[in-house]
Amino acid sequence: MAHILSCTDGSPYAASIYQHSAWAATRLGIGVKVLHVLDAHRERSQGGDLTGAIGFNAGAGLTEELVKFEEAQARIARIKGKAILDDARQQLTAAGVADIETLQRHGSLVETLTELEAAAELIVIGKRGDHAASAKGHLGGQFERVIRTSIRPVLATSRAFPPISKFLIAYDGGPSITKALDFLITSPLLKGMPCHLLRAGKIDDNATWYLEEAAQRLRQAGYDVTSTATAGSPEDSITAAVTAQRADLLVMGAYGHSPIRQLILGSTTTSMVRTCGVPVLMFRQEDPDWEPHR
């Protein structure tokens, strides 16, 4: 059964992740599966093999102590993980979600999502995780890897959950944003909300025509749509438009064939997602080499 796959590590973004997940679950009429992944690399002690430096006998004793220490760390991590999942269930229940499943797995988040995401309608993840939450201007490394690999829409949450009543689409005419439009037309997630369609970068008659075509597709699906084309840089234009339009959510493609493609391929990703200050719903085209007509 389809569900929201909500990824948590107990970071300061956790409460927002649960609120975003509850909102999406309510809009879609489905349940929430909360995933907490225990990363063995983060649990493992960095002590290493010191036998050559301090002698075999002392090294053997130290190795035994390190094994006990690592076992204790792993046990504490499991207990902490269970507490995180229990808290997630309580917060989701309080938010009105009835169908809740919690899951704790060992391994990496990206590999676990690769296994689980096929059954999910949407993945919800914080822009920063537990190890990056206090790093100003730094997105979590897990976040970027998820965006690069996921075949499902990914909702990157802001630090606090804003009531979502209007959204902005960064339109570049590429396959990823086409996938986003297909989703919006068929899904109830954002139905009934006004939206603004923005095209930034190189603007000509061809680009303007396809922008209006996209707007018409959304109008036919019942959306109240306005649109703008601007020759400014995508990063600056999108950030400014989110503020000017008072958008509560940004929808964009994770890969494209215009300058917007750089938003997810390099350091501009960090700047874009950080400076927007609103949740970002992203779509990745499974075949980034496929290019539609424009």
C-alpha positions in Angstrom: 0.0 0.0 0.0 1.3 3.5 -0.9 2.5 5.6 2.0 4.7 8.6 3.0 8.2 7.5 3.8 9.3 9.8 6.5 13.1 9.7 7.3 14.2 10.8 10.7 17.4 10.8 12.8 16.1 12.7 15.8 17.7 16.0 14.6 16.2 19.4 15.4 14.3 19.0 12.0 12.5 15.9 13.3 9.3 17.7 14.5 9.1 19.5 11.2 9.6 16.3 9.3 6.6 14.7 11.2 4.4 17.8 10.6 5.2 17.8 6.8 4.6 14.1 6.7 1.2 14.4 8.5 0.2 17.2 6.1 1.1 15.1 3.0 -0.6 12.0 4.4 -3.8 13.9 5.1 -3.8 15.5 1.6 -3.1 12.1 -0.1 -5.3 10.0 2.2 -2.5 7.5 3.0 -0.4 6.4 6.0 3.1 7.2 7.1 6.1 4.9 7.5 8.8 6.4 9.7 12.3 5.2 8.9 15.3 5.5 11.2 18.6 4.1 9.9 21.5 3.1 12.1 24.6 3.8 10.2 27.3 1.4 11.3 30.1 3.8 10.3 28.8 6.4 12.8 28.4 3.8 15.5 31.9 2.4 15.1 34.7 3.6 17.3 37.6 5.4 15.6 40.2 3.6 17.9 41.7 1.5 15.1 44.4 -1.1 15.6 47.0 0.2 18.0 48.9 -3.1 18.7 51.9 -2.1 16.6 52.3 1.2 18.5 51.9 0.0 22.1 52.9 -3.6 22.0 51.0 -6.8 21.5 49.9 -7.6 25.1 48.7 -4.1 25.8 47.2 -3.9 22.3 45.2 -7.1 22.9 43.7 -5.7 26.1 42.9 -2.5 24.5 41.2 -4.3 21.5 39.0 -6.2 24.0 38.0 -2.9 25.7 37.3 -1.3 22.3 35.1 -4.2 21.3 33.1 -3.8 24.5 32.9 0.0 24.0 31.6 -0.5 20.4 29.0 -3.0 21.6 27.8 -0.5 24.2 27.7 2.3 21.6 25.6 0.1 19.3 23.2 -0.8 22.1 22.8 2.9 23.0 22.2 3.7 19.3 19.4 1.1 19.1 17.8 2.4 22.3 18.1 6.0 21.0 16.6 4.9 17.7 13.6 3.3 19.4 13.0 6.5 21.4 13.1 8.5 18.2 10.6 6.2 16.6 8.3 6.3 19.6 8.4 10.1 19.6 7.6 10.1 15.9 4.6 7.9 16.4 3.3 10.1 19.2 3.7 13.3 17.2 2.1 11.8 14.1 -0.8 10.5 16.1 -1.3 13.9 17.7 -1.3 15.4 14.1 -4.2 13.1 13.2 -2.4 10.3 11.3 -4.0 7.0 12.1 -2.0 4.6 9.9 1.6 4.7 11.2 4.4 2.2 10.8 7.9 2.6 12.3 11.0 0.8 11.0 14.5 0.8 12.2 17.2 -0.5 9.8 21.0 -0.9 9.8 23.1 0.4 6.9 23.1 3.6 4.9 20.1 5.7 4.3 20.5 5.8 0.6 20.8 2.0 0.2 17.8 1.5 2.5 15.7 4.0 0.5 16.7 2.2 -2.7 15.1 -0.9 -1.2 12.0 0.7 0.2 11.0 3.7 -1.9 9.2 1.8 -4.7 6.2 1.4 -2.4 6.3 5.0 -1.3 4.3 7.9 -2.8 6.6 10.5 -1.4 9.8 10.7 0.6 10.1 13.3 3.4 13.5 14.3 4.7 15.0 17.3 6.6 17.4 19.6 4.8 19.9 19.0 7.6 20.4 15.9 9.6 21.7 15.4 13.2 25.3 15.8 12.1 24.7 19.0 10.1 21.9 20.7 12.0 24.2 23.1 13.7 26.5 23.8 10.7 25.4 27.2 9.3 24.8 27.1 5.6 25.5 23.3 5.3 23.1 20.8 4.0 23.3 17.2 5.2 25.4 14.9 3.1 22.6 12.3 3.3 20.1 14.8 1.9 22.1 15.5 -1.2 22.7 11.8 -1.9 19.0 11.0 -1.5 18.1 13.7 -4.0 20.6 12.4 -6.5 19.4 8.8 -6.4 15.7 8.7 -5.5 13.1 7.7 -8.1 10.3 9.2 -5.9 9.3 12.8 -5.3 11.4 14.1 -2.3 10.0 16.8 0.1 12.8 18.6 1.8 11.5 20.2 4.9 12.2 23.6 6.3 13.2 23.9 10.0 9.6 24.8 10.9 6.4 23.7 9.1 4.6 26.5 7.4 0.9 26.1 6.6 1.1 25.4 2.8 -1.5 27.3 0.8 0.4 28.5 -2.3 3.3 27.1 -4.2 5.8 28.1 -6.9 7.1 25.9 -9.7 10.6 26.5 -11.1 10.0 25.5 -14.7 12.9 24.8 -17.1 11.1 22.6 -19.7 13.3 19.6 -18.9 12.2 16.0 -18.2 12.3 16.4 -14.4 9.9 19.3 -14.2 7.7 17.5 -16.8 7.6 14.7 -14.3 6.7 17.2 -11.6 3.8 18.6 -13.7 2.5 15.1 -14.4 2.5 14.4 -10.6 0.7 17.7 -9.8 -2.0 17.1 -12.5 -2.8 13.6 -11.2 -2.1 13.9 -7.4 -4.3 15.5 -4.8 -1.3 16.7 -2.8 -1.5 20.4 -4.0 -4.9 20.5 -5.7 -7.0 23.6 -5.0 -3.9 25.7 -4.2 -2.9 28.7 -6.4 0.5 28.4 -7.9 3.0 30.6 -9.8 5.0 29.2 -12.7 8.4 30.8 -13.1 10.9 30.3 -16.0 14.3 31.9 -15.5 17.4 32.0 -17.6 17.4 32.3 -21.4 14.0 33.5 -22.6 12.8 33.4 -26.2 9.5 32.9 -28.0 10.0 29.1 -27.8 10.6 29.2 -24.1 7.6 31.5 -23.5 5.3 29.2 -25.6 6.2 26.1 -23.5 5.8 28.0 -20.3 2.3 29.0 -21.3 1.6 25.4 -22.4 2.6 24.2 -18.9 0.4 26.8 -17.3 -2.5 25.6 -19.4 -2.0 22.0 -18.5 -2.2 23.0 -14.8 -5.3 25.2 -15.4 -7.1 22.3 -17.1 -6.3 20.3 -14.0 -8.0 22.9 -11.8 -5.2 25.0 -10.6 -5.3 28.8 -10.4 -2.0 29.6 -12.2 0.0 32.8 -12.9 3.3 32.7 -14.8 6.4 34.8 -15.3 9.5 34.5 -17.5 12.7 36.3 -16.4 16.2 36.5 -17.9 17.8 36.6 -14.5 19.9 33.8 -13.0 17.8 30.9 -11.9 19.1 30.9 -8.3 18.4 34.6 -7.7 15.2 34.7 -9.7 13.7 31.7 -7.9 14.6 32.9 -4.4 13.2 36.4 -5.2 10.0 34.9 -6.6 9.4 32.7 -3.6 9.5 35.8 -1.4 7.5 38.1 -3.8 4.8 35.5 -4.4 4.6 34.6 -0.7 4.9 30.9 -1.7 4.9 28.3 1.0 6.5 25.6 -1.1 8.9 25.4 -4.0 8.5 22.7 -6.7 11.4 22.0 -8.9 13.2 19.3 -10.9 16.3 17.6 -9.5 17.8 17.5 -12.9 17.2 19.6 -16.0 18.8 20.7 -19.3 19.0 24.4 -18.6 21.1 26.4 -16.0 18.7 25.2 -13.3 20.4 21.9 -13.7 23.3 23.3 -11.7 21.1 23.8 -8.8 21.3 20.1 -7.9 24.7 19.2 -9.4 27.1 21.5 -7.5 27.5 23.9 -4.6 24.5 26.0 -5.8 22.3 23.2 -4.4 23.2 24.2 -0.9 22.7 27.9 -1.6 19.3 27.4 -3.4 17.7 25.1 -0.8 19.1 27.1 2.1 18.2 30.6 1.0 14.6 29.7 -0.1 13.6 29.2 3.5 10.5 27.1 2.5 10.0 23.4 1.9 11.2 22.1 -1.5 9.4 19.3 -3.4 11.9 17.8 -5.9 11.6 15.4 -8.8 14.4 13.5 -10.5 14.1 12.1 -14.0 15.4 8.5 -14.0 17.0 9.0 -17.4 18.7 12.5 -17.3 20.0 12.1 -20.8 16.5 12.0 -22.3 15.6 15.5 -23.6 12.1 16.4 -24.8 11.3 18.9 -27.5 11.0 22.5 -26.3 
